[in-house]
Amino acid sequence: MAAPTVSVVVPTKTRRDAVLRLLDALARGGKMAGGFEVVVVDDGSTDDTVARLTGREWPFALRVVEQRRCGAAVARNAGARVATGEVLIFLDDDVEPIGDLVAAHAAFHASARDVVGLGDLPPRIHGSTFFAIM
């Protein structure tokens, strides 16, 4: 079975450094035949998140969707609507994927269709206050 196309969907709101760290980790990950896309949904950020994301070159296709503050669930749904991949990987902006996460998901879904892959990706938080982890 051929590997499916993959879209990574990431909701974010005023967490520029966190989402950049996540995208940098995806960029460092292993190469995947056919590549993949990342859809970042900015949920009404008040910092320069969008400008920083779009002002860089990435080794994957990046689409940034802007919406007014609607919450992470609505942002995930907005990202899923515009994603072009056959497989969607939902990541929060406070995680830092290691290795070839995207390629591993693609290989898993190539081996069996109509399956769901779940994994543990604990948050990587800087700061100890309540607002640092929100």
Secondary structure, DSSP 8 states (H G I E B T S, - for coil): -----EEEEEEESS-HHHHHHHHHHHHHS---TT--EEEEEEES-SSSHHHHHHTS--SSEEEEEEE-S--HHHHHHHHHHH---SEEEE--TT----TTHHHHHHHHHHHSSS-------------SSGGG--
